[in-house]
Structure formats: C-alpha cells, structure tokens
C-alpha cells in the first residue's frame, strides 16, 4: 500500500513539474528608451493592442511561451515592445477575465520575431459588443502608426535596430522608409 501511495505521489509530482515547465512567462512591455543588450538570437516584438474592454491576459506560444498581462491590456490602444528569442510564435488564447476565454487556433495568428530587429506584427483589435455576446478579432497592419510610435517613444532603440513586418504577408514599407532615410 505504501508503495502505491509513493508511486502515486511521484506521478503527481512529475505531472506538476511538467505543467510548470510548460507555463508561460509573464512579460511587461518596455517603458524606457534604452536599447538593452540582446542575445545573438533575440529580437524585439512590437505589437499594438486596441481593445474596447480591459483584457486579463493574452497567451503567446513559440520559442518562449509568454503571457501579456492586464498591465499592458487596458481598454484603448496600448503598444507593447518586448525582447524575445528569435523564432516562430502564435497567439494561443485570450482571457477576458477569470471565467471567459477565447482560444485562437488558426494560422492567421502566426508571426515571427527576427534576430536583432524590431518585428512589428500588427494592431491586435479586440472589440466587444452587446455586453460580450459579439466579439470582433483582427490583426491589422498599421505600419505607419507603428513607425510613428517608435520614432516618438523609442528613438534610441529604433536608431540601432531595423524595423520589419513579422507576419507572413509581404510588406516592404519599413524597407522603403529605411532606403529613403539612407539617401
């Protein structure tokens, strides 16, 4: 009987360790215009969250599983700039509060963070209508707004890193702006 209890406890402990290792890391957007020393395989992720209500959490999976928290997800438009390991990522789910969640399992939510660059992935639009019965989700490309934000709030980081569009669709806007600035 003792052996069965010990085995059961060992299995529970192993399952708990596996669960903890798969958890997402809480991240908070950068607030200071100070270019941190990125590792060789790291880059910046730039995302705008435009929401009609306060959101609780957004989970993103990839090279590093992260969780954006309520500190960056208040109603309105909030830009989020964080450093992450380079690689492929996807939006996994949104927690509206402690009870309501939306799972996002489509390829349209995929993006990439490039090494030693600022990967802008779009404006994540979350609009809630009719007391939560209707929701509109979209990831829109507003490259001009993103560039203006970086020029205004993070010019030192922008001066040392190229800005790129981190989605599958082609967008050469940042490349054209950089070419014009070099003339």
C-alpha positions in Angstrom: 0.0 0.0 0.0 2.9 2.4 0.9 4.5 1.6 -2.5 1.3 2.5 -4.3 1.0 5.8 -2.4 4.6 6.7 -3.1 4.2 5.9 -6.8 1.1 8.0 -7.0 2.8 10.9 -5.3 5.8 10.6 -7.6 3.5 10.6 -10.6 1.6 13.7 -9.3 4.9 15.5 -8.6 6.1 14.6 -12.1 2.9 15.9 -13.7 3.2 19.1 -11.7 6.7 19.7 -12.9 5.7 19.1 -16.5 2.8 21.5 -16.1 5.0 24.2 -14.5 7.7 23.8 -17.3 5.0 24.4 -19.9 3.7 27.6 -18.3 4.0 31.0 -19.9 6.3 33.6 -18.6 4.7 36.9 -17.6 6.1 39.8 -19.6 5.7 43.5 -19.3 6.4 46.0 -22.1 9.5 48.1 -22.1 8.9 51.6 -20.7 12.3 53.2 -21.2 14.1 54.0 -24.5 17.2 52.1 -23.6 18.4 49.5 -26.1 19.2 46.5 -23.9 21.9 44.2 -25.0 20.1 41.5 -26.9 21.4 38.0 -27.1 22.6 36.8 -30.5 19.3 35.0 -31.1 17.0 37.7 -29.8 14.9 40.5 -31.3 12.2 42.9 -30.3 8.4 42.2 -30.7 6.3 45.3 -31.3 2.5 44.8 -31.1 -0.3 47.3 -30.6 -3.4 46.0 -28.7 -6.5 48.0 -29.5 -9.4 46.9 -27.2 -12.8 48.2 -26.2 -12.5 46.5 -22.8 -9.8 45.7 -20.3 -8.4 42.2 -21.1 -6.9 39.9 -18.4 -4.2 38.0 -20.3 -3.1 37.1 -23.8 -1.1 33.9 -24.2 1.5 33.6 -27.0 3.4 30.3 -27.7 6.6 29.8 -29.6 10.3 29.8 -28.9 9.4 31.2 -25.5 5.8 30.9 -24.1 4.7 34.3 -22.8 1.7 35.9 -21.2 0.8 39.5 -21.7 -0.9 40.8 -18.6 -3.5 43.3 -17.6 -0.8 45.9 -17.1 -0.5 46.2 -20.9 -4.1 45.2 -21.8 -6.2 48.1 -20.6 -9.0 49.4 -22.8 -7.7 51.7 -25.6 -4.6 51.4 -27.7 -1.5 50.1 -26.0 1.8 49.4 -27.7 3.8 46.5 -26.4 7.6 46.3 -27.0 9.4 43.3 -25.6 12.5 41.4 -26.3 12.1 37.7 -27.2 14.1 34.8 -28.6 14.0 34.9 -32.4 11.6 32.3 -33.9 8.1 31.5 -34.8 5.2 32.4 -32.5 1.4 32.3 -32.4 -1.4 33.8 -30.4 -2.9 30.9 -28.4 -5.7 32.3 -26.2 -7.2 35.4 -24.6 -8.5 35.5 -21.1 -11.2 38.2 -20.8 -11.5 37.6 -17.1 -11.2 34.7 -14.7 -14.1 32.9 -16.4 -14.2 33.7 -20.1 -11.5 32.6 -22.6 -11.1 32.7 -26.4 -8.9 30.1 -28.0 -7.2 31.1 -31.2 -6.1 28.1 -33.3 -5.8 29.4 -36.8 -2.7 30.2 -38.9 -3.8 33.8 -39.2 -2.4 34.4 -35.7 1.1 33.2 -36.5 4.1 35.6 -36.6 7.9 35.7 -36.5 10.4 37.6 -34.4 13.7 38.2 -36.2 17.0 38.3 -34.6 18.5 41.8 -33.9 15.4 43.6 -35.3 12.1 45.1 -34.3 9.4 42.8 -35.6 6.1 44.7 -35.9 3.3 42.2 -36.2 0.3 44.5 -36.3 -2.5 46.0 -34.3 -4.4 43.3 -32.4 -8.0 44.6 -32.5 -10.4 43.3 -29.9 -13.9 44.8 -29.9 -16.6 43.5 -27.6 -20.2 44.4 -28.5 -23.6 43.9 -26.8 -22.3 43.0 -23.4 -20.0 40.3 -24.6 -22.3 38.4 -26.9 -20.4 39.5 -30.1 -16.7 39.9 -30.4 -14.6 41.1 -33.3 -10.9 40.0 -33.5 -8.4 41.1 -36.1 -4.7 41.6 -36.6 -4.4 44.7 -38.8 -1.2 46.1 -40.4 -0.8 49.8 -39.4 2.9 50.1 -40.2 2.8 53.9 -40.4 1.3 54.2 -36.9 3.9 51.7 -35.5 6.8 53.6 -37.0 5.5 56.9 -35.6 5.2 55.3 -32.2 8.8 54.0 -32.3 10.1 57.4 -33.5 8.3 59.2 -30.7 8.7 56.8 -27.8 11.8 54.7 -28.6 14.1 56.6 -31.0 17.3 55.2 -29.4 16.2 51.6 -30.0 14.9 52.5 -33.5 18.3 54.0 -34.3 20.1 50.7 -33.6 17.6 48.2 -34.9 15.9 47.7 -38.3 12.1 47.6 -38.2 10.5 44.7 -40.2 7.0 43.3 -40.6 6.8 40.0 -38.8 3.8 38.4 -40.5 3.6 36.0 -43.4 2.2 38.7 -45.8 4.7 40.8 -47.6 5.0 44.5 -46.5 8.0 46.4 -47.8 7.0 49.7 -46.0 9.8 49.6 -43.4 12.4 48.6 -46.1 11.3 51.6 -48.3 11.4 54.0 -45.4 14.9 52.8 -44.4 16.1 53.2 -48.1 14.7 56.8 -48.2 16.3 57.7 -44.9 19.7 56.4 -46.2 19.6 58.8 -49.2 
